[in-house]
Amino acid sequence: MNHLMGSISGATAHLKQKALSSYELCEAAIRRHEAITKLNPFIMSTHKLAQESASRSTERYKKGKPIGPLDGIPIAIKDNFCTAGIPTTCGSKMLQNYTPPYSATVVQRLIEAGAVIVGKSNLDEFGMGSGTIDSTAGPSRNIYRSGINYKLQSTVRYPTSGLADGDWYVTGGSSGGSAVAVAAGAAFGAVGSDTGGSVRNPASYCGVVGLKPSYGIVPRYGLISLVNSMDVPGLFGRNVDDVATLLSVVAGEDLRDSTSVPSNLQNLQLPEVPSIEGLVVGIPREYHSAGMSQEVVDIWTKVAGLMKEQGAQVREVSMPHTQYSIICYSILNPCEVASNFTRYTGVEYGLRNESGHSMEAMYALTRSTGLSEVVRGRILAGNYFLLRENKERYFNQALKVRRLISQDFEQAWSSGIDLLLTPVTLSTAIRYSEFVKTDNRSQAADQDICTQSANMAGVPAINVPVALNLDGLPLSMQLMAPWGHDASLLSTAKWIEQHVNFPRLCTIEDCK
């Protein structure tokens, strides 16, 4: 047994008992990575650095002095977080040779807690996408029905074989590499970024837990910006306790990030047996979106009913401006992208195309060569919305709508609602052949319907896998809570996890 499909606390217990060493655990993660190469979870492996970190961790355990709950634990980092001395590409040709001189706060805190960084995970270019298919490193693939051997911890038999026609399921995005690395056992946990659902969406498709913390709780310093006002470092784990452990390490103010705030989550520990007695759960009627599959609606109803049976109050609520969230996001996102991406000129860092006859020509050639059509399209749209004659009509109006969306949440909380329960995606994971029939912008709009509003309002949200459908694909639910109530959100998510008995995926070796 290689322990890779267990929990962080379980692995830590084995390390403390010297049943295995950090180095052995790291080597097992590296072997697992090699076994799932076809899934393409990583843009870059950091195996040598991981082995060095694991060796130092092994020595600490020998002395009985581990430095934290993540000491010796393999972790993956999405490749839009800066890592000192390790290339950070954002899945783009523009940054394919960029090596940061510093690490993101999240990365540095993980390293200081003893985590072993095993790789930089794949993503849609600069985080623009919902499938992890638009990357210079190629698409990532979902482990479910991929053809890679795995078993499910369930008495019910679900299909696990690869698709007969050679097709495969997408991971979701944009943090799909992180999600599949955790789901497939190449890492115990992972870091992603969530701007409109980019952690929760792939977590849902890949059957893992994905948390978008409250905006500002986890510092953004060193996260390469997409949309500053909505970007949130997010966390993946195989269970809720693992995500809580990761959050306890990375949360807290960083003076280098003016949007970060102090946090009391550093000593976060969830109750062993959470209770939902008296909890008031809201069911937003507007989240019953057009195109939502019946199996998603059914599992939503089932989980709500389960919570009601166990002592929670379940109420229908209205969030009337939800319908405008995607339109609003489609304006605000390109506007901030247009501003942020003025830095990619080829002058200070990144790709430079010097075949032009002037500085302006060099800028244009560099950006047309280094940035994909998807990225250039968002920059173009953002600059259009920000034109003097358009700013009031588009950008300023979108800001007003964003306030209305945020007020929907505030009114729900003030009416006595403790948490909102919604779907995460409209369906289970989508076949690649179907996914690519729709352009990037339209896919993102479809996939973010249930997740995007949480980013508009800055509230915490979490994906919890709850069941498999008849095709053996994960179905998940989303919980949202008032800003700063991350601990209670995680506690309720753990309650759901304990009561739905989601069929866990495991390797053949670990299922024995």
Secondary structure as UniProt FT lines:
FT   TURN            4..5
FT   HELIX           8..16
FT   TURN            17..18
FT   HELIX           22..35
FT   HELIX           37..39
FT   STRAND          42..45
FT   HELIX           47..62
FT   TURN            63..64
FT   TURN            69..72
FT   STRAND          74..78
FT   TURN            79..80
FT   TURN            84..85
FT   TURN            90..91
FT   HELIX           93..95
FT   TURN            96..97
FT   HELIX           105..112
FT   TURN            113..114
FT   STRAND          116..121
FT   HELIX           125..127
FT   TURN            136..137
FT   TURN            144..145
FT   STRAND          151..153
FT   TURN            164..165
FT   STRAND          169..170
FT   HELIX           176..183
FT   TURN            184..185
FT   STRAND          189..194
FT   TURN            198..199
FT   HELIX           200..206
FT   STRAND          209..212
FT   TURN            215..217
FT   TURN            221..222
FT   TURN            228..230
FT   STRAND          232..237
FT   HELIX           240..250
FT   TURN            255..256
FT   TURN            258..259
FT   TURN            266..267
FT   TURN            277..278
FT   STRAND          280..284
FT   HELIX           285..287
FT   TURN            290..291
FT   HELIX           294..309
FT   TURN            310..311
FT   STRAND          313..317
FT   HELIX           320..324
FT   HELIX           325..340
FT   HELIX           341..343
FT   HELIX           359..370
FT   HELIX           373..385
FT   TURN            388..391
FT   HELIX           392..396
FT   HELIX           397..414
FT   TURN            415..416
FT   STRAND          419..423
FT   HELIX           432..435
FT   TURN            436..437
FT   HELIX           440..447
FT   TURN            448..451
FT   HELIX           452..457
FT   STRAND          461..468
FT   TURN            470..471
FT   STRAND          474..480
FT   TURN            483..484
FT   HELIX           486..500
FT   STRAND          504..506
FT   HELIX           508..511
//
